[in-house]
């Protein structure tokens, strides 16, 4: 199994940091970046072969590659998303389809969270080939990627376009993808971005559910984490990252 980080996004709401850097390279604890935390977490659960999908300002990741490998004891494979500034991340994950065929623990490159998330996913019982980390504690708003569950406890809906009161919780941008899901996930992602290139990879999960695929969820409980979309999120990330 590989580690995988989606780090192709521009993060325009984080300017001026992202004038020359991808969002994943914005620092959150001294010189420690969001990508550093992701790689540190993956290494801590012994996933030392890591695929990073790059796109916007990709050269900045290439330039730091050797240092990142040395610092975290990982080996990085960089996959280039040639449409990172035009299309959304359904295509970005699809670009890594040959790699997640080996099985992958995927994390978003704009999420700051402790290693307990990776540990929760890896320790969960095998009930499906795709397993999503879900925060079932925090209060939800309009921006969150919300989920509802079936009576059996599997994923029913995943979308930002849901009333918060209807939701079970928030998908936090971490997924365990087992090898058996790879071909079906790749096909669902392709159908998703061909329908609308601005859709999210989570819409690919929704496509799988629509095809009667089973996707499980792993509640993470009360955990300090944040998706870094804007300067307020960045301030929160800097409050909590130093405590991991």
Secondary structure, 3 states (H helix, E strand, C coil): CEEEEEECCCCHHHCCHHHCCCHHHCEEECCEEHHHHHHHHHHHCCCCEEEEEECCCHHHHHHHHHHHHHHHCCEEEEEECCCCCCCCHHHHHHCCHHHHCCCEEEEECCEECCCHHHHHHHHCCCCCCEEEEEECCCCCCCCCCEEEECCCCCEEEEECCCCHHHCCEEEEEEEEECHHHHHHHHHHHHHHHHHCCCCCHHHHHHHHHHCCCCCEEEECCCCCCEECCCHHHHHHHHHHHHHC
